Amino acid sequence: VIGELGHVWSDDFGELGKLGFGAWGFTETLETHSDPNRLSSNRGAYLTLEQSLFRESEESAQGLVGYLRTGVAEGSVNPIQTFVGAGLVYTGAFPGRDEDRLGLAVNSGFASREYMDSGPFESHETALELTYALAVNENVAIQPSVQYIINPGFDPALQNSLVLGLLGTFKFATE
């Protein structure tokens, strides 16, 4: 079960910001990290804030948007008990590429005490990401990304990792 309440503010040229609060919960109980014979509920909550920070002009959606996100989950059954993320996205950063988006983000997940006590784990995993969404046309975008993962999987035996990704977005018109 999941629910979200939010408020979006905008003007004639696009969205200016969003504030959202959500909560979720499983209807079944799950095994805990410390004892597979012990069951626990699984629920959590999150908060998100997005805000336009700069527009190239009043009549354009081009500009800089920032976001902050945080969440908490039941630590006895989830490895990540607390999440914090922040990022910046610039639409139209380069001349002639008005629909392209350049993004930079930092996201960290923090392990629950119970998860850390169940094995040799690091206390957090952090991802640094740089991405660029290239608008091929109004229906197609290609988005390469580079991520640097610190403490992947909370596993102290693993080295920090560089991850390269590619996402394709295809919109199908229904009109």
Summary of the structure (lengths in Angstrom):
residues: 175
radius of gyration: 19.5
end to end distance: 32.9
largest distance: 60.3
contacts: 486
relative contact order: 0.12
helix: 5%
strand: 61%
